[in-house]
Structures are given as structure tokens and as C-alpha cells.
């Protein structure tokens, strides 16, 4: 019991620490971003609740194992997303540091950034525009260039995996519809048997009354008709009992298959939500629609970069200004300094800085929504474990034993 409570409290402490860190930063530089984050609750696919016979120990243990695996998967997803979330949060903290700088420091930053913008604009005029990508796509390539090739491979895998997930979802939906149809057929058969039983019982009762009447009125020997009627009633009753038993067995088997299909469907739905959000985030990150466009943009960017390397007449002066900007940012304690070399116009133009904030808040909002979704899944599974644990001490002990075994394996 202590192990289970520790597991819940540990998750809660991590969540409290994360919220506290976010609140401290958001109070400084992104008041409007906070409102958007709180209001923008994305539409999520709901999970179906399984119908599990907790009195059956093998089924109960398998269900508990699935809940625990779901908690581990949601926790793993949160851990991976929080790494990227921390990077985006770091960019926002850098903006806060620049906003809090002294007026003299801001003037140096603005003058240096203005010179960088002018030198860059002159270089762009000589280059011309011969490559097919937007300014926002170029900025994304400059900011995340070391990770682009790796992200292309990942996005390609995610999109291929998305096709498989959709195929699995269609298959599982078809299987669930088929099982529900089977359940309706079994119920209809059982209703038919009940109706037949009532009709035959009524007919046999009438026939019995007729035989008794004949015996009393005509004093005729009715042993042969009576024996034949009894034999007929026995055979019909036996057939009805056999068919009813078969229907009950079929219903139990169909119910188990339904639970299995629902369990698989829930797993696939969780994967679908996480995979869709990851694809959406990566496409937003690079300002593309799919991996094909990302590959094209990246190829164009590499060609343009080689051309730029041959046309840098003002490279020395631009490098000098960049060094000054980096030094000033270092004095301010900015962590991701290199990012602002490609976003110097944001330092010069407050409107552009607002746009940068908006882009970062949008990225962080998507990541936060995915973290909240996985936390919600994890809490739902933990609550389900708590509900099972509270039913009987035996169930609680099984959950504790499973958690201890998993802790030892981990």
C-alpha cells in the first residue's frame, strides 16, 4: 500500500514543481500567452472503459498489468515531451532576460542587432531569391539545422506509423462491430428459444387437458398417446436446454472478445493521439505540412547555404557584430544565445519579438496539451488501480506485489 501511495505522490510532486517553474516565468514576459494556454484545450479522443470481471483472478491480474503498462507508457511520453518543452521554455526565459535589461544594455543590443539586420539585408539583395522556401521555414532551418536530418527521419517514421495506426483502428472498429452483431444474434436466439418454450408448453398443456377429457368422457385407454406426448416433451426440452447452454457459452466468449477488442482499441487510440500531436508539433516547428515538404525545404536550404558561402563579402563585419551581440547576451545571462543571431530583427522590432513569443507559446501550448493528455491518462489509470485496490484487501495486495516486482526489475 505504501508503494502505491508513494507512486502517486511522486507524480504529484513533479507536477507541482513544473507548474511552479512555469508560473514564475509567465508572470514576467508572457501574460497574454498564459491566457491562451489555459483557454486552448485541444479536442481529445476519449478512451472506452473495459468491462472486466474482477472476481476472475487471471482476468483481474491481466487487467491490472495493462493499467500499469499504460501508466508507464504515459509517463515515458511525458518524459520525452518535457525535454522539448524545457527547450522552448528556455527560449522564453531568454526573452524575459532581454526585457529586464538596463536601458544602456538594451541600446547596445538594439544597435548591434540593427547593424546585423542591415548587413544581412544587403547580403540578401545580392543573393536574390532563387530558392523555394519561406522566411519562416528558413528561420526554422537556421535555428534547428543540427537536428533537421534526424527530425526528417523521425517524421517519416511517425507518418508511416500513422498509416499503420489508422489501419489498426479501422480493423479494431470492424471487429468491435462484428462482435456486437454476434451479441445481438445470441440475444435474439435466446429470445426465440424462450418464445418456443412458452408456446410448446402451452400446447402440451392443452394436449394434456384433451387426453384427460377423453379418458373421463369416453373411458378410452390413453397410455400410448400419453407416453408419446411425454417423450416428445422430453426431447423438445432437452433440445431447448442444450441450445440455451450453447448461447450462454457463446455470450461469455463474445464478451471476453469484446473486452479484448476494447483494450486493444484504447491502446491504439492513445498511440494515435500521441503520434498525431508529435507530427503536428514537428510540422509546426518547421512550418511544413508533411515530411515530403520538409525534405524539399531542407534540400533547398542546403543549396542556398552553399551559395551564400560564396557571396559573403561582408562576412568579417557581420561576424564582428555577431560576436558583440553574443557577448552582450552572455552578460545578460541568455542561455540560447546563438538563436538570436538568426532573429536579430526581433531585438530591433518589438512587433517581431511579439511574433516570436507567439510562435514559442504556440509550440509550448501544443507540448503542454500533450503532457496534460498523458498526465490525464496516467491519473485515470491510477484512479482505476485505486478503485480496484479499495474493493478488497486481496486486490490491494496483488497491486502492491506487482509494483514491488516492477520496482525490482527497474
C-alpha positions as CSV (number, residue, x, y, z in Angstrom):
1,X,0.0,0.0,0.0
2,X,2.8,2.4,0.8
3,X,4.5,1.7,-2.6
4,X,1.3,2.6,-4.4
5,X,0.8,5.9,-2.5
6,X,4.4,6.8,-3.0
7,X,4.0,6.3,-6.7
8,X,1.0,8.8,-6.8
9,X,2.7,11.3,-4.5
10,X,5.9,11.3,-6.6
11,X,3.9,12.2,-9.8
12,X,2.1,14.9,-7.9
13,X,5.4,16.5,-6.6
14,X,6.8,16.5,-10.1
15,X,3.7,18.2,-11.5
16,X,3.8,20.8,-8.7
17,X,7.4,21.7,-9.4
18,X,6.7,22.0,-13.1
19,X,3.7,24.3,-12.5
20,X,5.7,26.5,-10.1
21,X,8.5,27.0,-12.6
22,X,6.1,27.9,-15.3
23,X,4.2,30.4,-13.1
24,X,7.4,32.2,-12.2
25,X,8.4,32.7,-15.8
26,X,5.0,33.5,-17.2
27,X,4.4,36.3,-14.6
28,X,7.4,38.2,-16.3
29,X,7.1,38.0,-20.0
30,X,4.0,36.2,-21.4
31,X,0.9,37.3,-19.6
32,X,-1.1,37.0,-22.8
33,X,0.4,33.6,-23.6
34,X,-0.8,32.2,-20.3
35,X,-4.4,33.0,-21.1
36,X,-4.1,31.4,-24.4
37,X,-2.5,28.3,-22.9
38,X,-5.3,28.0,-20.4
39,X,-8.1,28.6,-22.9
40,X,-6.8,26.4,-25.7
41,X,-7.9,22.9,-24.6
42,X,-7.4,20.6,-27.7
43,X,-10.1,18.0,-28.6
44,X,-9.0,14.6,-27.4
45,X,-10.1,11.1,-28.2
46,X,-11.9,9.5,-25.2
47,X,-11.0,6.1,-24.0
48,X,-13.6,3.4,-23.6
49,X,-13.9,1.7,-20.2
50,X,-13.4,-2.0,-20.2
51,X,-15.9,-4.4,-18.7
52,X,-13.7,-6.6,-16.5
53,X,-14.8,-9.4,-14.2
54,X,-12.7,-8.6,-11.2
55,X,-13.7,-11.9,-9.5
56,X,-11.8,-13.8,-12.1
57,X,-8.2,-13.7,-10.9
58,X,-6.4,-14.3,-14.2
59,X,-8.5,-11.6,-15.9
60,X,-8.1,-9.3,-12.9
61,X,-4.3,-9.7,-12.9
62,X,-4.1,-9.2,-16.7
63,X,-6.2,-6.0,-16.3
64,X,-4.0,-4.7,-13.5
65,X,-1.0,-5.4,-15.7
66,X,-2.5,-3.4,-18.6
67,X,-3.2,-0.5,-16.3
68,X,0.3,-0.5,-15.0
69,X,1.8,-0.7,-18.6
70,X,-0.5,2.2,-19.6
71,X,0.9,4.3,-16.7
72,X,4.5,3.5,-17.6
73,X,3.8,4.4,-21.3
74,X,2.1,7.7,-20.4
75,X,5.0,8.5,-18.0
76,X,7.6,7.8,-20.7
77,X,5.7,10.0,-23.2
78,X,5.7,12.9,-20.6
79,X,9.4,12.5,-20.0
80,X,10.3,12.7,-23.7
81,X,7.9,15.7,-24.3
82,X,9.2,17.6,-21.3
83,X,12.7,17.7,-22.8
84,X,11.4,19.6,-25.8
85,X,9.1,21.6,-23.6
86,X,12.1,22.7,-21.5
87,X,14.0,23.9,-24.6
88,X,11.0,26.1,-25.7
89,X,10.7,27.4,-22.1
90,X,14.4,28.3,-22.2
91,X,13.8,30.5,-25.2
92,X,11.0,32.3,-23.5
93,X,13.2,32.9,-20.4
94,X,15.9,34.4,-22.7
95,X,13.3,36.9,-23.9
96,X,12.4,37.8,-20.3
97,X,16.1,38.4,-19.5
98,X,16.4,40.8,-22.5
99,X,13.2,42.6,-21.5
100,X,14.6,43.1,-17.9
101,X,18.0,44.5,-19.2
102,X,19.0,48.1,-18.4
103,X,18.3,50.8,-20.9
104,X,22.1,51.1,-21.8
105,X,22.3,47.4,-22.4
106,X,19.1,47.4,-24.5
107,X,20.6,50.2,-26.6
108,X,23.7,48.3,-27.3
109,X,21.7,45.2,-28.1
110,X,19.4,47.1,-30.4
111,X,22.2,49.0,-32.2
112,X,24.2,45.8,-32.7
113,X,21.1,43.8,-33.9
114,X,20.2,46.7,-36.2
115,X,23.6,46.6,-37.8
116,X,23.3,42.8,-38.2
117,X,19.9,43.2,-39.8
118,X,21.2,45.8,-42.3
119,X,24.3,43.7,-43.2
120,X,22.1,40.7,-43.7
121,X,19.6,42.6,-45.8
122,X,22.4,43.8,-48.1
123,X,23.7,40.3,-48.5
124,X,20.3,39.0,-49.3
125,X,19.9,41.6,-52.1
126,X,23.0,40.3,-53.8
127,X,21.9,36.7,-53.5
128,X,18.5,37.2,-55.0
129,X,15.6,34.8,-54.4
130,X,16.1,31.6,-56.3
131,X,15.2,29.0,-53.7
132,X,11.7,27.9,-52.8
133,X,11.1,28.3,-49.1
134,X,9.5,31.0,-46.9
135,X,11.2,33.2,-44.4
136,X,9.7,31.3,-41.5
137,X,10.9,28.0,-42.9
138,X,14.4,29.5,-43.4
139,X,14.4,30.7,-39.8
140,X,13.4,27.2,-38.6
141,X,16.2,25.6,-40.6
142,X,18.7,28.0,-39.2
143,X,17.5,27.5,-35.6
144,X,17.3,23.7,-35.8
145,X,19.8,22.8,-38.5
146,X,21.7,20.3,-36.4
147,X,18.5,18.3,-35.8
148,X,16.9,18.6,-39.2
149,X,18.1,15.4,-40.8
150,X,17.3,13.4,-37.6
151,X,13.9,15.1,-37.5
152,X,13.2,14.2,-41.1
153,X,13.9,10.5,-40.3
154,X,11.7,10.7,-37.2
155,X,8.9,12.5,-39.0
156,X,9.0,9.9,-41.8
157,X,8.8,7.1,-39.3
158,X,5.9,8.9,-37.5
159,X,3.9,9.3,-40.7
160,X,4.5,5.7,-41.7
161,X,3.4,4.7,-38.2
162,X,0.3,6.9,-38.5
163,X,-0.8,4.9,-41.5
164,X,-0.4,1.6,-39.6
165,X,-2.3,3.1,-36.6
166,X,-5.2,4.2,-38.8
167,X,-5.3,0.7,-40.4
168,X,-5.3,-0.9,-36.9
169,X,-8.1,1.4,-35.7
170,X,-10.2,0.5,-38.8
171,X,-9.6,-3.2,-38.2
172,X,-10.5,-2.9,-34.5
173,X,-13.6,-0.9,-35.1
174,X,-14.7,-3.5,-37.6
175,X,-14.0,-6.3,-35.1
176,X,-16.0,-4.5,-32.4
177,X,-19.0,-4.0,-34.8
178,X,-18.8,-7.7,-35.7
179,X,-18.7,-8.8,-32.0
180,X,-21.7,-6.5,-31.2
181,X,-23.6,-8.0,-34.0
182,X,-22.8,-11.5,-32.7
183,X,-24.1,-10.5,-29.2
184,X,-27.3,-9.2,-30.8
185,X,-27.7,-12.5,-32.7
186,X,-27.2,-14.6,-29.5
187,X,-29.7,-12.5,-27.6
188,X,-32.2,-12.9,-30.5
189,X,-31.6,-16.7,-30.4
190,X,-32.2,-16.8,-26.7
191,X,-35.4,-14.8,-27.0
192,X,-36.6,-17.2,-29.7
193,X,-35.9,-20.2,-27.5
194,X,-37.9,-18.6,-24.7
195,X,-40.8,-18.0,-27.0
196,X,-40.7,-21.5,-28.4
197,X,-40.6,-22.9,-24.9
198,X,-43.7,-21.0,-23.9
199,X,-45.6,-22.0,-27.0
200,X,-44.8,-25.7,-26.7
201,X,-45.5,-25.7,-23.0
202,X,-48.9,-24.2,-23.7
203,X,-49.6,-26.7,-26.5
204,X,-48.6,-29.6,-24.3
205,X,-50.8,-28.3,-21.5
206,X,-53.7,-28.2,-23.9
207,X,-53.0,-31.6,-25.2
208,X,-52.8,-33.0,-21.7
209,X,-56.2,-31.5,-20.9
210,X,-57.6,-33.1,-24.1
211,X,-56.2,-36.5,-23.1
212,X,-57.7,-36.2,-19.6
213,X,-61.1,-35.2,-21.1
214,X,-61.0,-38.2,-23.4
215,X,-60.2,-40.5,-20.5
216,X,-63.0,-39.1,-18.4
217,X,-65.7,-38.9,-21.0
218,X,-65.0,-41.8,-23.3
219,X,-63.1,-44.0,-20.8
220,X,-60.5,-44.8,-23.5
221,X,-57.0,-46.0,-22.9
222,X,-54.6,-43.1,-23.3
223,X,-51.4,-44.6,-22.2
224,X,-49.9,-44.7,-25.7
225,X,-50.7,-41.0,-26.6
226,X,-49.5,-40.0,-23.1
227,X,-46.2,-41.8,-23.4
228,X,-45.7,-40.3,-26.9
229,X,-46.5,-36.8,-25.6
230,X,-44.1,-37.2,-22.7
231,X,-41.3,-38.4,-25.0
232,X,-41.9,-35.5,-27.4
233,X,-41.9,-33.0,-24.4
234,X,-38.6,-34.6,-23.1
235,X,-36.9,-34.4,-26.5
236,X,-38.0,-30.8,-27.1
237,X,-37.0,-29.7,-23.6
238,X,-33.6,-31.4,-24.0
239,X,-33.0,-29.5,-27.3
240,X,-34.0,-26.2,-25.7
241,X,-31.7,-26.7,-22.7
242,X,-28.8,-27.6,-25.0
243,X,-29.3,-24.6,-27.2
244,X,-29.7,-22.3,-24.2
245,X,-26.5,-23.6,-22.7
246,X,-24.7,-23.1,-26.0
247,X,-26.0,-19.5,-26.2
248,X,-24.7,-18.7,-22.7
249,X,-21.3,-20.1,-23.5
250,X,-21.2,-18.1,-26.8
251,X,-22.2,-14.9,-24.9
252,X,-19.4,-15.3,-22.3
253,X,-16.9,-15.9,-25.1
254,X,-18.1,-13.0,-27.1
255,X,-18.0,-10.7,-24.0
256,X,-14.3,-11.6,-23.5
257,X,-13.6,-10.9,-27.1
258,X,-15.3,-7.5,-26.8
259,X,-13.2,-6.6,-23.7
260,X,-10.0,-7.6,-25.6
261,X,-11.0,-5.6,-28.6
262,X,-11.7,-2.5,-26.4
263,X,-8.4,-2.9,-24.6
264,X,-6.5,-3.0,-28.0
265,X,-8.6,-0.1,-29.3
266,X,-7.7,2.0,-26.2
267,X,-4.0,1.3,-26.7
268,X,-4.2,2.2,-30.4
269,X,-6.2,5.4,-29.6
270,X,-3.5,6.6,-27.1
271,X,-0.8,5.9,-29.7
272,X,-2.9,7.8,-32.3
273,X,-3.3,10.9,-30.2
274,X,0.4,11.0,-29.2
275,X,1.6,10.3,-32.7
276,X,-0.7,12.9,-34.3
277,X,0.4,15.6,-31.8
278,X,4.0,14.8,-32.4
279,X,3.6,15.1,-36.2
280,X,1.6,18.3,-35.7
281,X,4.3,19.7,-33.5
282,X,7.2,18.8,-35.8
283,X,5.3,20.2,-38.8
284,X,4.6,23.5,-36.9
285,X,8.2,23.6,-35.8
286,X,9.5,23.6,-39.4
287,X,6.4,25.4,-40.9
288,X,5.7,22.5,-43.3
289,X,2.7,20.2,-44.0
290,X,4.5,16.8,-44.2
291,X,7.8,15.1,-44.4
292,X,7.9,15.5,-48.2
293,X,7.8,19.2,-47.9
294,X,10.3,19.2,-45.1
295,X,12.8,17.2,-47.3
296,X,12.2,19.6,-50.2
297,X,12.7,22.7,-48.0
298,X,15.8,21.2,-46.4
299,X,17.3,20.4,-49.8
300,X,16.6,23.9,-51.0
301,X,18.1,25.3,-47.8
302,X,21.3,23.4,-48.2
303,X,21.7,24.6,-51.8
304,X,21.1,28.2,-50.7
305,X,23.6,27.9,-47.9
306,X,26.3,26.8,-50.3
307,X,25.5,29.8,-52.5
308,X,25.6,32.1,-49.5
309,X,29.0,30.8,-48.5
310,X,30.4,32.1,-51.9
311,X,28.8,35.5,-51.6
312,X,29.8,36.7,-48.2
313,X,31.5,39.9,-49.0
314,X,30.7,41.4,-45.6
315,X,31.3,38.3,-43.6
316,X,34.0,39.7,-41.4
317,X,32.0,42.8,-40.3
318,X,28.9,40.6,-39.8
319,X,30.9,38.2,-37.7
320,X,32.2,41.0,-35.6
321,X,28.7,42.3,-34.9
322,X,27.6,38.8,-34.1
323,X,30.4,38.4,-31.6
324,X,29.3,41.7,-29.9
325,X,25.7,40.5,-29.8
326,X,26.7,37.2,-28.3
327,X,28.9,38.9,-25.7
328,X,26.0,41.3,-24.7
329,X,23.7,38.3,-24.5
330,X,26.2,36.5,-22.3
331,X,26.3,39.4,-19.9
332,X,22.6,39.3,-19.6
333,X,22.7,35.5,-18.8
334,X,20.9,34.5,-22.0
335,X,21.3,30.7,-22.4
336,X,20.4,30.1,-26.1
337,X,22.5,32.9,-27.5
338,X,23.0,31.5,-31.0
339,X,19.3,31.5,-31.6
340,X,19.2,35.3,-31.6
341,X,21.8,35.6,-34.4
342,X,19.1,34.5,-36.8
343,X,16.4,36.5,-35.0
344,X,18.2,39.9,-34.7
345,X,15.2,41.6,-36.3
346,X,13.2,40.6,-33.3
347,X,15.5,42.5,-31.0
348,X,15.1,45.6,-33.2
349,X,11.4,45.4,-33.9
350,X,9.1,44.9,-30.9
351,X,6.4,43.6,-33.2
352,X,8.7,40.8,-34.4
353,X,9.5,39.9,-30.8
354,X,5.8,39.6,-30.1
355,X,5.6,37.2,-33.1
356,X,8.5,35.2,-31.7
357,X,6.7,35.0,-28.4
358,X,3.6,33.9,-30.1
359,X,5.4,31.1,-32.1
360,X,7.1,29.8,-28.9
361,X,3.9,30.0,-26.9
362,X,2.1,28.1,-29.7
363,X,4.8,25.4,-29.7
364,X,4.7,25.2,-25.9
365,X,1.0,25.1,-25.8
366,X,1.0,22.0,-28.1
367,X,3.6,20.3,-25.9
368,X,1.7,21.2,-22.7
369,X,-1.6,19.9,-24.2
370,X,0.2,16.6,-25.0
371,X,1.7,16.5,-21.5
372,X,-1.7,17.2,-19.9
373,X,-3.3,14.5,-22.0
374,X,-0.7,11.9,-20.9
375,X,-1.0,13.0,-17.3
376,X,-4.8,12.6,-17.6
377,X,-4.4,9.1,-19.0
378,X,-1.9,8.3,-16.2
379,X,-4.3,9.7,-13.5
380,X,-7.3,7.8,-14.9
381,X,-5.3,4.5,-14.8
382,X,-4.0,5.3,-11.3
383,X,-7.6,6.0,-10.1
384,X,-8.7,2.7,-11.6
385,X,-6.0,0.9,-9.7
386,X,-7.1,2.7,-6.6
387,X,-10.7,1.7,-7.2
388,X,-9.7,-1.9,-7.6
389,X,-7.4,-1.7,-4.5
390,X,-10.2,-0.4,-2.4
391,X,-12.6,-3.2,-3.3
392,X,-10.8,-6.0,-1.4
393,X,-7.6,-6.4,0.6
394,X,-6.7,-9.3,-1.7
395,X,-6.8,-6.9,-4.7
396,X,-4.7,-4.3,-2.9
397,X,-2.0,-6.9,-2.1
398,X,-1.9,-8.1,-5.7
399,X,-1.3,-4.5,-6.9
400,X,1.4,-3.9,-4.2
401,X,3.1,-7.2,-5.2
402,X,3.1,-6.2,-8.9
403,X,4.5,-2.7,-8.1
404,X,7.3,-4.2,-6.0
405,X,8.2,-6.7,-8.7
406,X,8.3,-3.9,-11.3
407,X,10.5,-1.8,-9.0
408,X,12.9,-4.6,-8.6
409,X,13.1,-5.2,-12.3
410,X,13.6,-1.4,-12.9
